[in-house]
Amino acid sequence: MQIMCVPIQHTHSYPLYIHHANLAPKNPILLLKTQRFLTSSVSASHMGFPTNGAEADKSLKFLLYGKTGWIRGLLGDLCRAQGIQFSYGSGRLENRASLEADIAEAKPTHVLNAAGVTGRPNVDWCESHKVETIRANVVGTLTLADVCRDNGLLLVNFATGCIFEYDKDHPLGSGIGFKEHDTPNFIGSFYSKTKAMVEDLLRNYDNVCTLRVRMPISSDLSNPRNFITKITRYEKVVDIPNSMTILDELLPISIEMAKRNLTGIWNFTNPGVVSHNEVLQMYKDYIDPNFSWKNFTLEEQAKVIVAPRSNNELDTTKLKKEFPELLSIKESLVKYVFQPNQKVNA
Ligand SMILES: NC(=O)c1ccc[n+]([C@@H]2O[C@H](COP(=O)([O-])OP(=O)(O)OC[C@H]3O[C@@H](n4cnc5c(N)ncnc54)[C@H](OP(=O)(O)O)[C@@H]3O)[C@@H](O)[C@H]2O)c1
C-alpha cells in the first residue's frame, strides 16, 4: 500500500503525521474522517491552540474492545493518562449488531481491538475449544474489521507474531527476522493457526492496522499474563532467543499509530531478541539475587504442553523507521521493567 506522509506539526512527543492510506476510491468515508482530522489539527495549531497533550487529543475518541483483558486495561489507563476520550465496547466480537450498537453509541474516531481468545491457563485451551476459538478469533475479528470499514473507522488490531518459527531462511541466532510480508510458517497450535488465517484475510481490509505482538512483558511483575512472571513461576523453562513486546514502551506507540492513522501489518516487538535465560538473569540481577531456575529442552517441554509453541525473531525495520526512538529489547527491558522494579542495589 502506498502511504503519503504529510507532516503537520512537531509539538507532539512524536512528530505527528497523517497518513493518507490511499483509501479514497475504496473507502470514501474513511478518507472523509481522515481529512476532517487533518483539517481540525491544522486549524487548531494555526489558531494558536495547544496541539499536543490532552488538548489536542479531544478530537479523538477511542472505542476499546477486550472487556476485562490485560492489554485493554493497559490501553484504558494510557488513554486516561493522555486525556484521550474512550469507552469500552460491550458487544461480543462475533455479534455484528452488538458492535454496530457500540459504535452508534460511542461515535468513536478509532477502534482498538484487544479482545480475543487466548486460552486459560494458556493457549493449549484452544486445542480442545476449537469452535470457541474460531468464533472469537476468526469470525469475531473479521466481523469487527468489517463493521469498522462500513463505518469508515480505522481498527488497530492487537494480533500476534506467534505465527512464525525459525526456519532455514531465518535461522535461530542469525539476526534475520521475519518481515511483515512473509507468509506465516507456524500453525503448530490451533491458536496460532486461527491468528495466521485472520491476519491473511485482514490484509484485504484497508482500514486495519495489524500489530504483531509477541511474548508481551509489562512493568507489573505481579501480573500472571506477563511473560517474566510466567517464566519465573515455571518449574523448568526452555532457553530460546525470541522477539518480545515491552508493553510499557509499545502501547503508547500503538496509540500514536492510531493518531497517525497507520494501516497494514506491523511487527510490533522491540528490535532484537532476548532468551529466557537472559531475562531470568536480569531478574536475578535486579529483583531477587536468590532466584534460580532450571532449563529443559524443547523435547522435554513437549511432554508437558499440548501444542507446540512458536519461537522466532521478527524484523522490526518498518516500526523502527516510523519510531526511530524505539529501544532494543534488552535496553527496553532495563529501562521499562527492571530499573523501575529494582530491588537489588547496583
Ligand atoms: N497475552 C499474550 O501473551 C499475547 C501475546 C500475543 C498477542 N496477544 C493478543 O493480544 C490480544 C489481547 O491479549 P490479552 O493478553 O489482553 O488477552 P486477555 O487478557 O485474554 O483478554 C482477552 C479479552 O478478550 C475478551 N474476549 C474474548 N472473546 C471475546 C469475544 N468473542 N467478544 C468480545 N470480547 C472477547 C475477553 O473477555 P471475556 O472473558 O468476557 O471473553 C477478555 O477480556 C489477544 O488478541 C491476543 O491474542 C496476546
The ligand as an ORCA input file, in Angstrom:
! r2SCAN-3c Opt
* xyz 0 1
  N      -1.083    -12.095     26.292
  C      -0.323    -12.650     25.347
  O       0.586    -13.460     25.638
  C      -0.486    -12.223     23.905
  C       0.569    -12.432     23.034
  C       0.442    -12.026     21.718
  C      -0.759    -11.496     21.303
  N      -1.803    -11.321     22.159
  C      -3.058    -10.863     21.625
  O      -3.460     -9.629     22.199
  C      -4.881     -9.620     22.395
  C      -5.161     -9.259     23.847
  O      -4.444    -10.120     24.694
  P      -4.656    -10.134     26.273
  O      -3.482    -10.834     26.834
  O      -5.042     -8.792     26.769
  O      -5.900    -11.113     26.345
  P      -6.814    -11.496     27.600
  O      -6.277    -10.931     28.877
  O      -7.052    -12.957     27.485
  O      -8.163    -10.715     27.276
  C      -8.914    -11.003     26.164
  C     -10.222    -10.310     26.343
  O     -10.972    -10.551     25.159
  C     -12.311    -10.758     25.558
  N     -12.966    -11.583     24.573
  C     -12.693    -12.872     24.242
  N     -13.525    -13.282     23.281
  C     -14.325    -12.234     23.001
  C     -15.392    -12.037     22.096
  N     -15.787    -13.013     21.271
  N     -16.003    -10.838     22.075
  C     -15.613     -9.845     22.905
  N     -14.614     -9.973     23.789
  C     -13.982    -11.158     23.834
  C     -12.245    -11.477     26.886
  O     -13.434    -11.241     27.594
  P     -14.319    -12.472     28.134
  O     -13.523    -13.056     29.262
  O     -15.583    -11.838     28.543
  O     -14.481    -13.428     26.983
  C     -11.033    -10.828     27.532
  O     -11.427     -9.751     28.334
  C      -5.389    -11.016     22.007
  O      -5.987    -10.989     20.740
  C      -4.157    -11.860     21.990
  O      -4.259    -12.877     21.033
  C      -1.667    -11.662     23.482
*
